[in-house]
């Protein structure tokens, strides 16, 4: 974890006629470059990018050179962009756009296509091909989920969490970024009275907290963020994001939303 070389990014140069997707440890910010990360496990990221290139047939060995088909073209891993044909270039660039959409989380159709091909191969008892697509999905899902964790954590929102232990008690947390600001166990009595107590505890806890403080997650904090993200997404907890205007004592939204959270009617 102390090794700076363990800090990995996916970089796409969108300024070139033939954009490149690379995995790097050297983050050099440039205007026309797209960056995804950070990631810790470089080998898994490299495997995911290789899977995306193979699936989209853009694993070209000579994408810049013209009129010289590469070896990967004969293996079915290159669409022929190395020949310089306009159609191949357009297909290549479209694949890059689809990969960017996948990494941004705006279009997961590529994963659905992989799943469909995996199922089709299984039905034909072609388990070698099915296994290949399964490996593609595992490596790609790893980097997509890690990206979601980082994006969610760096949003640095104040989050209220309730986890019911039984019919009589629950744990309550306040989380910001990858830090637990407050935790307490409550006994369930009147929801109306209880929400008022919790509101006071929240306002006291957050009195000196800068809600607009910028936050960038470091590689040493990714595992903490992963634990918190997984916990919030678990079926055993309920949570809500507290916007700034709820922290005004004259605003009664916080009390109302806490009641909804405790009653299981979270938004």
Backbone as CSV, one residue per row, in Angstrom:
resi,resn,N_x,N_y,N_z,CA_x,CA_y,CA_z,C_x,C_y,C_z
1,UNK,0.817,-1.206,0.000,0.000,0.000,0.000,0.855,1.262,0.000
2,UNK,2.093,1.165,0.519,2.959,2.335,0.559,3.693,2.551,-0.761
3,UNK,3.611,1.573,-1.641,4.303,1.657,-2.924,3.500,2.520,-3.892
4,UNK,4.015,3.684,-4.329,3.253,4.554,-5.228,2.927,3.888,-6.558
5,UNK,3.685,2.858,-6.925,3.424,2.162,-8.182,2.139,1.329,-8.133
6,UNK,1.565,1.178,-6.917,0.327,0.416,-6.788,-0.897,1.261,-7.140
7,UNK,-0.683,2.528,-7.398,-1.763,3.459,-7.696,-1.954,3.502,-9.211
8,UNK,-3.067,2.974,-9.721,-3.243,2.755,-11.152,-4.429,3.539,-11.713
9,UNK,-4.276,4.019,-12.951,-5.344,4.738,-13.645,-5.542,4.164,-15.045
10,UNK,-6.764,4.332,-15.534,-7.063,4.076,-16.944,-7.074,5.431,-17.628
11,UNK,-6.327,5.563,-18.705,-6.220,6.833,-19.419,-6.625,6.641,-20.879
12,UNK,-7.483,7.532,-21.362,-7.900,7.500,-22.769,-7.602,8.856,-23.394
13,UNK,-6.790,8.831,-24.446,-6.466,10.057,-25.174,-7.545,10.277,-26.236
14,UNK,-8.497,11.142,-25.911,-9.631,11.373,-26.810,-9.331,12.415,-27.885
15,UNK,-8.134,12.976,-27.882,-7.783,14.028,-28.829,-7.246,13.463,-30.144
16,UNK,-6.793,12.220,-30.129,-6.202,11.626,-31.326,-7.278,11.094,-32.271
17,UNK,-6.908,10.960,-33.531,-7.822,10.391,-34.515,-8.120,8.943,-34.178
18,UNK,-7.123,8.255,-33.651,-7.291,6.878,-33.175,-6.982,6.888,-31.671
19,UNK,-7.990,7.083,-30.821,-7.766,7.172,-29.375,-7.176,5.882,-28.811
20,UNK,-6.333,6.028,-27.808,-5.700,4.882,-27.164,-6.232,4.729,-25.744
21,UNK,-6.357,3.468,-25.325,-6.707,3.163,-23.931,-5.476,2.555,-23.289
22,UNK,-5.008,3.171,-22.216,-3.802,2.699,-21.555,-4.011,2.593,-20.051
23,UNK,-3.210,1.759,-19.427,-3.177,1.625,-17.973,-1.834,2.162,-17.504
24,UNK,-1.855,3.084,-16.551,-0.618,3.744,-16.143,-0.575,4.006,-14.649
25,UNK,0.640,4.122,-14.117,0.856,4.550,-12.736,1.245,6.024,-12.669
26,UNK,1.540,6.610,-13.823,1.985,8.005,-13.880,0.829,8.888,-14.330
27,UNK,0.209,9.570,-13.376,-0.933,10.420,-13.686,-0.449,11.801,-14.128
28,UNK,-0.502,12.054,-15.435,-0.119,13.355,-15.989,-1.381,13.963,-16.592
29,UNK,-1.960,14.927,-15.879,-3.239,15.503,-16.293,-3.085,16.342,-17.550
30,UNK,-3.893,16.023,-18.549,-3.906,16.774,-19.802,-5.351,17.063,-20.187
31,UNK,-5.536,18.137,-20.907,-6.864,18.645,-21.219,-7.743,17.624,-21.933
32,UNK,-7.209,16.974,-22.924,-8.025,16.101,-23.770,-7.942,14.624,-23.376
33,UNK,-7.452,14.360,-22.182,-7.352,12.988,-21.704,-8.489,12.699,-20.730
34,UNK,-9.012,11.477,-20.793,-10.009,11.008,-19.836,-9.327,10.072,-18.847
35,UNK,-9.681,10.212,-17.564,-9.043,9.405,-16.522,-10.095,8.659,-15.709
36,UNK,-9.785,7.403,-15.390,-10.636,6.599,-14.525,-9.758,5.975,-13.453
37,UNK,-10.208,6.012,-12.212,-9.434,5.470,-11.108,-9.523,6.385,-9.916
38,UNK,-8.687,6.168,-8.894,-7.544,5.238,-8.860,-7.968,3.806,-8.559
39,UNK,-7.095,2.871,-8.933,-7.257,1.458,-8.638,-5.977,0.960,-7.965
40,UNK,-6.101,-0.084,-7.191,-4.935,-0.637,-6.509,-4.339,-1.804,-7.276
41,UNK,-5.193,-2.707,-7.731,-4.712,-3.928,-8.378,-4.501,-3.693,-9.875
42,UNK,-3.266,-3.390,-10.252,-2.977,-3.063,-11.643,-3.227,-4.242,-12.574
43,UNK,-2.885,-5.438,-12.149,-3.046,-6.609,-13.022,-4.515,-6.840,-13.363
44,UNK,-5.424,-6.598,-12.403,-6.856,-6.768,-12.663,-7.350,-5.709,-13.631
45,UNK,-6.861,-4.479,-13.491,-7.254,-3.400,-14.406,-6.758,-3.701,-15.817
46,UNK,-5.518,-4.159,-15.920,-4.962,-4.517,-17.232,-5.764,-5.654,-17.868
47,UNK,-6.174,-6.597,-17.048,-6.973,-7.721,-17.552,-8.332,-7.230,-18.049
48,UNK,-8.926,-6.287,-17.327,-10.221,-5.740,-17.725,-10.121,-4.984,-19.050
49,UNK,-9.092,-4.163,-19.199,-8.913,-3.401,-20.440,-8.626,-4.339,-21.603
50,UNK,-7.824,-5.360,-21.352,-7.546,-6.352,-22.398,-8.836,-7.057,-22.810
51,UNK,-9.690,-7.359,-21.841,-10.976,-8.003,-22.126,-11.853,-7.108,-22.988
52,UNK,-11.883,-5.821,-22.670,-12.685,-4.876,-23.457,-12.159,-4.768,-24.886
53,UNK,-10.855,-4.756,-25.036,-10.258,-4.665,-26.371,-10.546,-5.926,-27.189
54,UNK,-10.429,-7.075,-26.550,-10.687,-8.330,-27.261,-12.152,-8.429,-27.677
55,UNK,-13.043,-8.094,-26.746,-14.474,-8.219,-27.031,-14.888,-7.291,-28.167
56,UNK,-14.306,-6.095,-28.200,-14.664,-5.120,-29.233,-13.804,-5.228,-30.488
57,UNK,-12.867,-6.165,-30.463,-11.962,-6.395,-31.601,-11.173,-5.130,-31.949
58,UNK,-10.620,-4.516,-30.907,-9.775,-3.321,-31.124,-8.387,-3.547,-30.524
59,UNK,-8.003,-4.816,-30.404,-6.672,-5.132,-29.889,-5.689,-5.142,-31.058
60,UNK,-5.536,-3.966,-31.655,-4.676,-3.837,-32.836,-3.228,-3.626,-32.407
61,UNK,-2.313,-4.292,-33.086,-0.889,-4.169,-32.764,-0.255,-2.956,-33.441
62,UNK,-0.876,-2.472,-34.544,-0.324,-1.320,-35.273,-1.441,-0.357,-35.673
63,UNK,-2.139,0.254,-34.692,-3.282,1.103,-35.047,-2.908,2.370,-35.804
64,UNK,-1.664,2.802,-35.685,-1.244,4.045,-36.350,-0.797,3.784,-37.786
65,UNK,-0.215,2.628,-38.019,0.298,2.310,-39.358,-0.835,1.987,-40.320
66,UNK,-0.593,2.204,-41.592,-1.607,1.979,-42.617,-1.164,0.867,-43.571
67,UNK,-2.177,0.198,-44.136,-1.959,-0.804,-45.184,-1.061,-1.957,-44.736
68,UNK,-1.135,-2.296,-43.451,-0.350,-3.423,-42.956,-1.146,-4.126,-41.864
69,UNK,-1.935,-5.127,-42.250,-2.759,-5.844,-41.289,-1.885,-6.544,-40.258
70,UNK,-2.247,-6.391,-38.986,-1.445,-6.967,-37.913,-1.817,-8.423,-37.662
71,UNK,-1.029,-9.092,-36.841,-1.269,-10.497,-36.522,-2.613,-10.694,-35.832
72,UNK,-3.003,-9.768,-34.974,-4.263,-9.907,-34.237,-5.477,-9.874,-35.150
73,UNK,-5.321,-9.272,-36.342,-6.431,-9.279,-37.302,-6.736,-10.709,-37.737
74,UNK,-5.696,-11.479,-37.977,-5.885,-12.873,-38.392,-6.443,-13.727,-37.260
75,UNK,-6.277,-13.257,-36.002,-6.783,-13.987,-34.841,-8.195,-13.546,-34.455
76,UNK,-8.745,-12.578,-35.187,-10.090,-12.095,-34.900,-10.162,-11.121,-33.741
77,UNK,-9.028,-10.502,-33.386,-8.989,-9.578,-32.254,-8.848,-8.122,-32.698
78,UNK,-8.715,-7.913,-34.000,-8.555,-6.561,-34.562,-9.538,-6.414,-35.715
79,UNK,-10.192,-5.255,-35.789,-11.201,-5.053,-36.836,-10.604,-4.598,-38.157
80,UNK,-9.268,-4.477,-38.219,-8.618,-4.090,-39.463,-8.296,-2.619,-39.550
81,UNK,-8.276,-1.938,-38.419,-7.952,-0.507,-38.428,-6.537,-0.260,-38.932
82,UNK,-5.678,-1.267,-38.770,-4.298,-1.143,-39.228,-4.200,-1.064,-40.749
83,UNK,-5.299,-1.392,-41.428,-5.324,-1.260,-42.881,-5.681,0.170,-43.296
84,UNK,-6.194,0.927,-42.338,-6.498,2.324,-42.604,-7.817,2.579,-43.294
85,UNK,-8.710,1.569,-43.384,-9.985,1.771,-44.056,-10.900,2.640,-43.192
86,UNK,-11.579,3.638,-43.783,-12.446,4.552,-43.013,-13.513,3.829,-42.183
87,UNK,-14.077,2.749,-42.717,-15.106,2.011,-41.980,-14.535,1.397,-40.712
88,UNK,-13.321,0.845,-40.823,-12.665,0.243,-39.667,-12.345,1.296,-38.619
89,UNK,-11.908,2.470,-39.070,-11.597,3.565,-38.140,-12.864,4.009,-37.418
90,UNK,-13.974,4.118,-38.163,-15.246,4.531,-37.559,-15.722,3.503,-36.534
91,UNK,-15.575,2.218,-36.854,-15.960,1.152,-35.926,-15.093,1.189,-34.677
92,UNK,-13.817,1.423,-34.871,-12.881,1.500,-33.742,-13.279,2.640,-32.805
93,UNK,-13.518,3.831,-33.366,-13.877,4.989,-32.555,-15.219,4.804,-31.850
94,UNK,-16.136,4.112,-32.511,-17.431,3.835,-31.886,-17.261,2.891,-30.695
95,UNK,-16.354,1.930,-30.838,-16.065,1.015,-29.729,-15.458,1.771,-28.543
96,UNK,-14.578,2.722,-28.840,-13.976,3.529,-27.780,-15.057,4.324,-27.046
97,UNK,-16.004,4.897,-27.786,-17.097,5.650,-27.168,-17.940,4.747,-26.272
98,UNK,-18.190,3.526,-26.729,-18.978,2.583,-25.930,-18.245,2.182,-24.651
99,UNK,-16.944,2.039,-24.750,-16.140,1.698,-23.573,-16.155,2.851,-22.574
100,UNK,-16.039,4.075,-23.073,-16.093,5.250,-22.199,-17.442,5.320,-21.494
101,UNK,-18.521,5.056,-22.231,-19.863,5.071,-21.636,-19.992,4.002,-20.558
102,UNK,-19.384,2.855,-20.797,-19.407,1.776,-19.806,-18.646,2.182,-18.552
103,UNK,-17.457,2.743,-18.730,-16.649,3.155,-17.582,-17.289,4.315,-16.826
104,UNK,-18.042,5.152,-17.543,-18.750,6.257,-16.894,-20.028,5.807,-16.212
105,UNK,-20.456,4.574,-16.513,-21.672,4.050,-15.910,-22.947,4.488,-16.589
106,UNK,-22.845,5.025,-17.803,-24.030,5.513,-18.502,-24.619,4.495,-19.476
107,UNK,-23.884,3.445,-19.776,-24.378,2.426,-20.708,-23.722,1.082,-20.388
108,UNK,-24.507,0.159,-19.879,-23.997,-1.168,-19.503,-24.399,-2.242,-20.508
109,UNK,-24.845,-1.813,-21.692,-25.319,-2.775,-22.687,-24.213,-3.733,-23.129
110,UNK,-22.963,-3.273,-23.081,-21.857,-4.140,-23.476,-21.759,-5.360,-22.549
111,UNK,-22.003,-5.148,-21.261,-21.981,-6.264,-20.312,-23.121,-7.232,-20.581
112,UNK,-24.275,-6.679,-20.966,-25.411,-7.541,-21.294,-25.098,-8.390,-22.527
113,UNK,-24.403,-7.810,-23.489,-24.006,-8.566,-24.683,-23.058,-9.708,-24.300
114,UNK,-22.125,-9.417,-23.385,-21.196,-10.459,-22.932,-21.942,-11.591,-22.225
115,UNK,-22.894,-11.218,-21.366,-23.680,-12.233,-20.647,-24.448,-13.111,-21.626
116,UNK,-25.031,-12.468,-22.638,-25.800,-13.211,-23.636,-24.908,-14.190,-24.394
117,UNK,-23.719,-13.749,-24.786,-22.792,-14.627,-25.501,-22.304,-15.759,-24.594
118,UNK,-22.127,-15.464,-23.313,-21.711,-16.499,-22.369,-22.792,-17.575,-22.233
119,UNK,-24.056,-17.149,-22.126,-25.166,-18.099,-22.007,-25.332,-18.923,-23.281
120,UNK,-25.184,-18.276,-24.428,-25.291,-18.992,-25.704,-24.209,-20.057,-25.832
121,UNK,-22.992,-19.710,-25.396,-21.891,-20.676,-25.448,-22.150,-21.847,-24.496
122,UNK,-22.711,-21.556,-23.338,-23.013,-22.618,-22.370,-24.073,-23.568,-22.913
123,UNK,-25.084,-23.013,-23.555,-26.149,-23.839,-24.127,-25.631,-24.761,-25.227
124,UNK,-24.552,-24.330,-25.879,-23.939,-25.156,-26.929,-22.836,-26.055,-26.375
125,UNK,-22.695,-26.058,-25.025,-21.658,-26.840,-24.335,-20.244,-26.411,-24.726
126,UNK,-20.142,-25.172,-25.183,-18.829,-24.602,-25.489,-18.325,-23.901,-24.228
127,UNK,-17.885,-24.695,-23.272,-17.556,-24.153,-21.957,-16.275,-23.309,-21.970
128,UNK,-15.401,-23.569,-22.916,-14.185,-22.765,-23.014,-14.523,-21.316,-23.369
129,UNK,-15.428,-21.135,-24.347,-15.856,-19.791,-24.735,-16.662,-19.138,-23.627
130,UNK,-17.538,-19.922,-22.985,-18.340,-19.394,-21.876,-17.447,-18.912,-20.741
131,UNK,-16.393,-19.684,-20.474,-15.448,-19.307,-19.425,-14.717,-18.019,-19.783
132,UNK,-14.420,-17.853,-21.060,-13.737,-16.629,-21.514,-14.598,-15.405,-21.229
133,UNK,-15.892,-15.482,-21.584,-16.783,-14.350,-21.336,-17.013,-14.129,-19.839
134,UNK,-17.041,-15.221,-19.076,-17.180,-15.084,-17.622,-16.002,-14.299,-17.045
135,UNK,-14.793,-14.615,-17.515,-13.596,-13.897,-17.052,-13.634,-12.425,-17.467
136,UNK,-14.127,-12.179,-18.681,-14.287,-10.786,-19.127,-15.172,-10.023,-18.131
137,UNK,-16.328,-10.613,-17.825,-17.308,-9.953,-16.967,-16.761,-9.700,-15.567
138,UNK,-16.046,-10.669,-15.017,-15.517,-10.536,-13.667,-14.516,-9.389,-13.573
139,UNK,-13.599,-9.332,-14.528,-12.568,-8.285,-14.477,-13.156,-6.902,-14.735
140,UNK,-14.106,-6.804,-15.663,-14.708,-5.507,-15.983,-15.596,-5.024,-14.839
141,UNK,-16.373,-5.930,-14.251,-17.220,-5.551,-13.115,-16.388,-5.063,-11.939
142,UNK,-15.196,-5.612,-11.788,-14.316,-5.180,-10.699,-13.988,-3.697,-10.818
143,UNK,-13.565,-3.273,-12.010,-13.168,-1.864,-12.146,-14.381,-0.941,-12.150
144,UNK,-15.519,-1.402,-12.671,-16.723,-0.569,-12.676,-17.217,-0.343,-11.259
145,UNK,-17.270,-1.398,-10.466,-17.734,-1.266,-9.090,-16.788,-0.416,-8.263
146,UNK,-15.486,-0.559,-8.496,-14.520,0.255,-7.762,-14.681,1.730,-8.130
147,UNK,-14.970,1.994,-9.400,-15.185,3.376,-9.831,-16.412,3.973,-9.142
148,UNK,-17.473,3.163,-8.977,-18.675,3.632,-8.296,-18.377,3.972,-6.841
149,UNK,-17.577,3.135,-6.202,-17.211,3.359,-4.804,-16.495,4.697,-4.662
150,UNK,-15.528,4.942,-5.544,-14.742,6.178,-5.477,-15.629,7.395,-5.740
151,UNK,-16.469,7.310,-6.755,-17.354,8.429,-7.090,-18.304,8.736,-5.937
152,UNK,-18.875,7.678,-5.355,-19.813,7.841,-4.251,-19.121,8.457,-3.040
153,UNK,-17.915,7.974,-2.729,-17.186,8.446,-1.548,-16.731,9.885,-1.721
154,UNK,-16.207,10.225,-2.911,-15.689,11.572,-3.140,-16.792,12.615,-3.267
155,UNK,-18.046,12.164,-3.403,-19.158,13.109,-3.350,-19.228,13.752,-1.964
156,UNK,-18.681,13.045,-0.956,-18.476,13.603,0.393,-19.773,14.084,1.030
157,UNK,-20.850,13.360,0.793,-22.141,13.716,1.360,-22.238,13.230,2.809
158,UNK,-23.058,13.923,3.578,-23.359,13.476,4.937,-24.491,12.454,4.848
159,UNK,-24.262,11.263,5.374,-25.208,10.166,5.233,-25.632,9.667,6.605
160,UNK,-26.942,9.571,6.816,-27.481,9.003,8.045,-27.853,7.548,7.769
161,UNK,-27.440,6.654,8.660,-27.655,5.220,8.463,-28.312,4.616,9.698
162,UNK,-29.311,3.787,9.478,-29.962,3.066,10.576,-29.917,1.576,10.265
163,UNK,-29.427,0.802,11.217,-29.413,-0.657,11.083,-30.136,-1.254,12.288
164,UNK,-31.265,-1.897,12.026,-32.070,-2.454,13.102,-31.486,-3.790,13.560
165,UNK,-31.243,-3.865,14.879,-30.668,-5.076,15.466,-31.757,-6.084,15.784
166,UNK,-32.898,-5.591,16.240,-34.063,-6.419,16.545,-35.287,-5.501,16.592
167,UNK,-36.374,-5.973,17.200,-37.590,-5.165,17.262,-37.510,-4.044,18.291
168,UNK,-36.432,-4.028,19.059,-36.366,-3.099,20.182,-35.204,-2.099,20.096
169,UNK,-34.264,-2.323,19.206,-33.107,-1.429,19.164,-32.501,-1.361,17.755
170,UNK,-31.732,-0.311,17.518,-31.051,-0.149,16.237,-29.786,0.675,16.441
171,UNK,-28.852,0.546,15.513,-27.635,1.344,15.496,-27.826,2.500,14.519
172,UNK,-27.322,3.659,14.904,-27.435,4.840,14.056,-26.044,5.419,13.812
173,UNK,-25.746,5.742,12.540,-24.436,6.273,12.169,-24.593,7.550,11.349
174,UNK,-23.595,8.413,11.449,-23.420,9.517,10.514,-22.097,9.297,9.805
175,UNK,-22.128,9.307,8.471,-20.936,9.033,7.675,-20.711,10.174,6.704
176,UNK,-19.461,10.538,6.529,-19.091,11.554,5.539,-17.817,11.092,4.846
177,UNK,-17.879,10.966,3.526,-16.723,10.430,2.809,-16.502,8.988,3.221
178,UNK,-15.329,8.700,3.753,-15.044,7.347,4.227,-14.856,7.337,5.750
179,UNK,-15.443,8.331,6.450,-15.292,8.449,7.891,-16.645,8.346,8.600
180,UNK,-16.656,7.639,9.724,-17.833,7.577,10.580,-17.721,8.715,11.594
181,UNK,-18.621,9.698,11.498,-18.574,10.876,12.364,-19.250,10.624,13.710
182,UNK,-20.234,9.734,13.702,-21.053,9.553,14.903,-21.675,8.160,14.868
183,UNK,-21.753,7.518,16.018,-22.430,6.224,16.105,-23.036,6.068,17.486
184,UNK,-24.230,5.516,17.544,-24.921,5.336,18.819,-26.003,4.276,18.671
185,UNK,-26.219,3.538,19.734,-27.275,2.532,19.766,-28.491,3.133,20.458
186,UNK,-29.658,3.015,19.819,-30.899,3.562,20.365,-31.891,2.437,20.651
187,UNK,-32.672,2.645,21.704,-33.793,1.746,21.979,-35.037,2.346,21.348
188,UNK,-35.843,1.504,20.736,-37.019,1.979,20.025,-38.146,2.264,21.017
189,UNK,-38.567,3.514,21.049,-39.724,3.912,21.860,-40.725,4.558,20.915
190,UNK,-41.111,5.759,21.193,-41.983,6.505,20.292,-41.147,7.063,19.147
191,UNK,-41.529,6.776,17.919,-40.789,7.269,16.753,-40.759,8.793,16.745
192,UNK,-41.857,9.423,17.168,-41.941,10.884,17.171,-40.915,11.480,18.125
193,UNK,-40.844,10.939,19.340,-39.888,11.446,20.312,-38.465,11.098,19.905
194,UNK,-38.301,9.877,19.402,-36.970,9.402,19.042,-36.371,10.227,17.916
195,UNK,-37.171,10.570,16.922,-36.662,11.366,15.797,-36.177,12.734,16.268
196,UNK,-36.840,13.297,17.264,-36.417,14.589,17.806,-35.075,14.481,18.515
197,UNK,-34.883,13.388,19.278,-33.610,13.166,19.949,-32.480,13.005,18.931
198,UNK,-32.753,12.212,17.913,-31.724,11.954,16.896,-31.397,13.232,16.131
199,UNK,-32.410,14.041,15.831,-32.179,15.312,15.137,-31.233,16.191,15.942
200,UNK,-31.453,16.276,17.254,-30.583,17.085,18.111,-29.159,16.540,18.115
201,UNK,-29.038,15.213,18.155,-27.705,14.595,18.136,-26.980,14.887,16.830
202,UNK,-27.725,14.838,15.734,-27.133,15.110,14.425,-26.648,16.554,14.342
203,UNK,-27.494,17.487,14.739,-27.138,18.914,14.660,-25.945,19.234,15.551
204,UNK,-25.878,18.579,16.724,-24.738,18.785,17.623,-23.461,18.244,17.008
205,UNK,-23.559,17.062,16.435,-22.390,16.410,15.838,-21.861,17.203,14.644
206,UNK,-22.777,17.758,13.846,-22.379,18.407,12.600,-22.184,19.916,12.745
207,UNK,-22.234,20.399,13.951,-22.138,21.837,14.191,-20.863,22.436,13.623
208,UNK,-19.753,21.722,13.770,-18.460,22.243,13.316,-17.902,21.478,12.105
209,UNK,-18.778,20.782,11.407,-18.353,20.019,10.233,-18.585,20.839,8.972
210,UNK,-17.562,20.963,8.154,-17.668,21.689,6.891,-18.281,20.765,5.847
211,UNK,-19.545,20.976,5.535,-20.253,20.091,4.601,-19.781,20.260,3.169
212,UNK,-19.102,21.389,2.869,-18.637,21.635,1.500,-17.151,21.333,1.323
213,UNK,-16.553,20.730,2.332,-15.124,20.425,2.272,-14.824,19.475,1.118
214,UNK,-13.829,19.837,0.302,-13.459,18.973,-0.820,-12.751,17.725,-0.302
215,UNK,-12.864,16.651,-1.065,-12.304,15.385,-0.597,-11.862,14.552,-1.790
216,UNK,-10.654,14.046,-1.717,-10.130,13.127,-2.719,-9.649,11.879,-2.006
217,UNK,-10.161,10.751,-2.423,-9.813,9.506,-1.760,-8.417,9.061,-2.186
218,UNK,-7.619,8.643,-1.239,-6.281,8.153,-1.530,-6.309,6.639,-1.632
219,UNK,-5.231,6.074,-2.132,-5.184,4.617,-2.300,-5.254,3.893,-0.964
220,UNK,-4.799,4.555,0.108,-4.842,3.936,1.429,-6.252,3.919,2.000
221,UNK,-7.155,4.687,1.395,-8.510,4.799,1.924,-9.542,4.042,1.090
222,UNK,-9.116,3.448,-0.011,-10.061,2.785,-0.905,-10.748,1.611,-0.221
223,UNK,-10.002,0.822,0.544,-10.601,-0.323,1.218,-11.647,0.118,2.239
224,UNK,-11.358,1.206,2.975,-12.338,1.749,3.915,-13.604,2.165,3.171
225,UNK,-13.422,2.844,2.065,-14.556,3.302,1.268,-15.368,2.118,0.742
226,UNK,-14.684,1.050,0.339,-15.354,-0.143,-0.168,-16.232,-0.767,0.912
227,UNK,-15.722,-0.826,2.142,-16.478,-1.402,3.255,-17.740,-0.583,3.525
228,UNK,-17.591,0.753,3.569,-18.733,1.625,3.830,-19.751,1.537,2.695
229,UNK,-19.264,1.551,1.455,-20.166,1.483,0.296,-20.961,0.176,0.307
230,UNK,-20.288,-0.938,0.561,-20.958,-2.240,0.599,-21.974,-2.293,1.732
231,UNK,-21.624,-1.689,2.860,-22.528,-1.661,4.007,-23.798,-0.876,3.674
232,UNK,-23.637,0.277,3.031,-24.789,1.095,2.680,-25.693,0.400,1.666
233,UNK,-25.092,-0.424,0.820,-25.871,-1.124,-0.203,-26.457,-2.444,0.304
234,UNK,-26.124,-2.824,1.537,-26.618,-4.087,2.074,-28.096,-3.971,2.426
235,UNK,-28.760,-5.120,2.502,-30.197,-5.131,2.798,-30.483,-4.920,4.277
236,UNK,-29.440,-4.945,5.118,-29.647,-4.837,6.560,-29.671,-3.392,7.053
237,UNK,-29.338,-2.453,6.203,-29.290,-1.053,6.639,-30.154,-0.157,5.756
238,UNK,-30.584,0.949,6.329,-31.312,1.981,5.602,-30.508,3.269,5.725
239,UNK,-30.507,4.066,4.679,-29.747,5.307,4.766,-30.410,6.427,3.969
240,UNK,-30.041,7.645,4.315,-30.490,8.814,3.573,-29.365,9.842,3.558
241,UNK,-29.320,10.620,2.493,-28.316,11.681,2.357,-28.900,12.982,2.887
242,UNK,-28.140,13.644,3.763,-28.606,14.865,4.420,-28.066,16.092,3.674
243,UNK,-28.916,16.837,2.965,-28.446,18.063,2.292,-28.233,19.185,3.306
244,UNK,-27.509,20.207,2.896,-27.141,21.297,3.806,-28.346,21.990,4.435
245,UNK,-29.402,22.214,3.649,-30.515,23.018,4.170,-31.286,22.309,5.281
246,UNK,-31.113,20.988,5.393,-31.757,20.280,6.503,-31.097,20.610,7.838
247,UNK,-29.874,21.101,7.801,-29.125,21.358,9.033,-29.497,22.685,9.677
248,UNK,-30.390,23.407,9.073,-30.920,24.631,9.676,-31.954,24.232,10.722
249,UNK,-31.757,24.601,12.003,-32.686,24.199,13.065,-34.133,24.607,12.797
250,UNK,-34.324,25.656,11.991,-35.683,26.105,11.693,-36.327,25.286,10.577
251,UNK,-35.530,24.456,9.915,-36.051,23.602,8.856,-36.449,22.263,9.467
252,UNK,-37.681,21.845,9.244,-38.185,20.631,9.885,-38.075,19.395,8.988
253,UNK,-37.370,19.544,7.861,-37.229,18.405,6.943,-36.449,17.264,7.575
254,UNK,-35.412,17.596,8.361,-34.568,16.564,8.955,-35.372,15.660,9.870
255,UNK,-36.168,16.243,10.732,-37.000,15.454,11.650,-37.962,14.560,10.865
256,UNK,-38.572,15.119,9.830,-39.529,14.358,9.022,-38.850,13.190,8.304
257,UNK,-37.672,13.438,7.747,-36.975,12.387,7.004,-36.425,11.305,7.938
258,UNK,-36.049,11.671,9.146,-35.592,10.667,10.119,-36.741,9.723,10.468
259,UNK,-37.930,10.268,10.646,-39.101,9.428,10.916,-39.324,8.438,9.777
260,UNK,-39.207,8.923,8.544,-39.383,8.050,7.386,-38.314,6.964,7.352
261,UNK,-37.077,7.351,7.713,-35.983,6.377,7.737,-36.245,5.291,8.774
262,UNK,-36.685,5.667,9.937,-36.924,4.706,11.022,-38.119,3.803,10.724
263,UNK,-39.058,4.332,9.960,-40.248,3.547,9.623,-40.057,2.743,8.343
264,UNK,-38.886,2.892,7.733,-38.603,2.111,6.533,-39.110,2.738,5.270
265,UNK,-39.429,4.035,5.328,-39.931,4.732,4.142,-38.889,5.717,3.660
266,UNK,-37.633,5.197,3.388,-36.550,6.072,2.953,-36.683,6.410,1.492
267,UNK,-36.197,7.578,1.112,-36.255,8.013,-0.293,-34.934,7.770,-0.949
